[in-house]
Amino acid sequence: MGYTKNLKDITMKHELINLPYSYDALEPLMSKETLEFHHDKHHQTYVTKLNELIVGTKYETMTLEEIINSADGAIFNNAAQVYNHDIFFLGLTNKGTKLSQELSDLITASFDSVEQFKAEFITKATTHFGSGWVWLVIDEKGTLSIEATSNAQTPLANGNYPLMVVDVWEHAYYIDYRNVRPKYLENWWQLINWDYVF
């Protein structure tokens, strides 16, 4: 069973994804200012730096996933941060989507209930030390789990496929929530695009 995100793989030159919603669409839970800084500046910087680093290397004809699975150092860090941010931003919506029955059944099989899954996910994201990401991933057997990664790391290194992710780098929420990560997480949960997740 193979799962992967339907991300836009571009060889030679990687591009910043367009947000599938307007900059003010997620307000008041996520502000226009946050999206302008997070997407247009932080995310764009990783894309720009990646393109600079891969010129003249074997990586310049690879997709993001291929780079992530074979590179290290600065090239890995920037490629992984582009990939992580792509999933984060594409996984948001203001349309109030709901879990599909199939995903709900998978969550119940792995976590006993959707409520228990949310509690475990929010707790892991709240207590994650420092910068990083918290993911819902699925393995080749179709089993779900929650995985936390630090800095630019992704679940791909463990052979798992990401379904959704929350960014717990402070730049993701400091404008709106200062250092109150739990409030950011509760409001982020309301913005999850379950249609994209699974």
C-alpha positions in Angstrom: 0.0 0.0 0.0 1.7 3.2 -1.1 0.7 6.6 0.2 2.2 9.9 -0.8 1.1 13.5 -0.9 0.1 14.9 -4.3 2.7 17.6 -4.3 3.9 19.4 -7.4 7.3 17.9 -8.2 9.4 20.3 -10.2 12.8 19.4 -11.5 15.6 21.9 -12.1 13.8 24.7 -10.4 11.6 24.4 -7.4 8.8 26.9 -6.9 6.9 28.3 -3.9 3.4 26.8 -3.9 0.4 29.1 -4.2 -1.8 29.1 -1.2 -5.2 27.5 -2.1 -7.0 30.3 -0.1 -6.6 34.1 0.3 -4.3 35.5 2.9 -7.2 36.6 5.1 -9.3 33.5 4.7 -8.1 31.8 7.9 -8.7 34.8 10.1 -9.1 35.2 13.0 -7.5 31.8 13.8 -4.5 32.5 11.6 -3.9 36.0 10.5 -3.0 37.5 7.2 0.2 38.9 8.7 1.2 35.4 9.8 0.6 33.9 6.4 2.5 36.8 4.7 5.5 36.2 6.9 5.4 32.4 7.1 4.6 31.6 3.5 6.0 34.6 1.6 9.2 35.0 3.6 10.1 31.9 5.6 8.8 29.3 3.0 10.1 31.4 0.1 13.6 31.6 1.6 13.8 27.7 1.8 12.8 27.5 -1.9 15.2 30.2 -3.0 18.1 28.7 -1.0 17.4 25.2 -2.3 17.5 26.3 -5.9 20.8 28.1 -5.2 22.4 25.0 -3.6 21.5 22.4 -6.2 22.9 24.2 -9.2 25.5 22.0 -10.9 24.8 19.0 -8.6 23.1 15.7 -9.1 20.2 17.1 -7.1 19.1 19.7 -9.6 17.1 17.1 -11.6 15.5 15.4 -8.6 12.1 15.9 -7.0 11.8 17.1 -3.5 11.3 13.6 -2.1 14.3 12.3 -4.0 16.5 15.0 -2.6 15.2 14.4 0.9 15.9 10.7 0.6 19.5 11.2 -0.7 20.9 14.5 0.5 22.3 15.7 3.8 23.4 19.0 5.2 22.1 22.3 3.8 20.6 20.8 0.7 18.6 18.3 2.8 17.5 20.9 5.3 16.2 23.3 2.7 14.5 20.6 0.6 12.9 19.1 3.7 11.6 22.5 4.9 10.1 23.2 1.5 8.4 19.8 1.6 7.2 20.2 5.2 5.8 23.6 4.6 4.0 22.5 1.4 2.1 19.9 3.4 1.4 22.3 6.2 -0.1 25.0 4.1 -2.0 22.7 1.7 -3.5 21.0 4.8 -5.3 24.2 5.9 -8.7 25.5 4.9 -11.5 27.8 6.1 -14.2 25.5 4.7 -14.9 23.4 7.8 -14.2 20.0 6.2 -14.9 16.7 8.1 -13.1 13.4 8.4 -14.1 10.8 5.9 -15.6 7.6 7.3 -12.5 5.7 6.1 -10.1 8.0 7.9 -12.3 8.0 11.0 -12.2 4.2 11.0 -8.4 4.1 10.6 -8.0 6.6 13.5 -10.3 4.6 15.7 -8.4 1.4 14.9 -5.1 3.1 15.9 -6.1 5.4 18.7 -9.5 4.0 20.0 -11.4 7.2 19.1 -11.1 10.4 17.2 -11.2 12.3 20.5 -8.3 10.3 21.9 -6.3 10.9 18.7 -6.8 14.6 19.0 -5.8 14.6 22.6 -2.6 12.6 21.9 -1.7 14.7 18.9 -2.2 18.1 20.7 -0.2 16.8 23.7 2.7 15.7 21.5 2.7 19.0 19.7 2.4 21.0 22.9 5.3 19.2 24.6 7.6 18.9 21.6 10.8 20.6 22.7 12.2 23.3 20.5 11.5 23.7 16.7 10.0 21.0 14.6 6.9 19.3 13.3 4.2 16.8 14.5 2.7 14.5 12.0 0.0 12.0 11.4 1.6 9.3 9.3 0.6 6.0 7.8 2.8 3.0 7.2 2.8 0.4 4.4 0.3 -1.7 6.4 -2.1 1.2 6.7 -1.5 1.7 10.4 -1.6 5.3 11.6 0.7 6.9 14.2 1.7 10.3 15.5 5.4 11.2 14.9 7.3 14.2 16.1 10.4 15.4 14.2 12.9 18.1 15.1 14.1 20.9 12.9 13.8 19.9 9.2 13.4 16.1 9.7 10.5 14.4 7.9 8.8 11.0 8.4 10.1 9.8 5.0 13.3 8.8 6.7 11.4 6.2 8.7 9.5 4.9 5.7 6.3 6.5 6.8 4.0 8.7 4.6 2.7 12.0 6.0 -1.0 12.7 6.0 -1.0 15.9 8.0 1.4 18.1 9.9 1.5 21.0 12.3 4.4 23.4 12.3 5.7 24.0 15.8 8.5 26.3 14.9 7.8 29.5 16.7 7.6 31.6 13.5 4.4 29.7 12.7 2.5 31.2 15.5 4.4 33.9 17.3 2.7 36.9 15.6 -0.8 35.6 16.6 -0.2 33.8 19.8 3.3 34.9 21.1 4.6 31.9 23.0 1.2 30.3 23.8 1.6 27.2 21.7 -1.5 25.3 23.1 -3.9 28.1 21.9 -2.3 28.0 18.5 -2.7 24.3 18.3 -6.4 24.3 19.3 -7.2 26.9 16.7 -5.0 25.2 14.0 -7.1 22.1 14.6 -10.2 24.0 13.4 -8.4 24.8 10.1 -7.4 21.3 9.1 -8.4 20.4 5.6 -9.5 16.8 6.2 -10.2 16.4 2.4 -6.5 16.9 1.9 -5.4 14.8 4.8 -6.9 11.6 3.4 
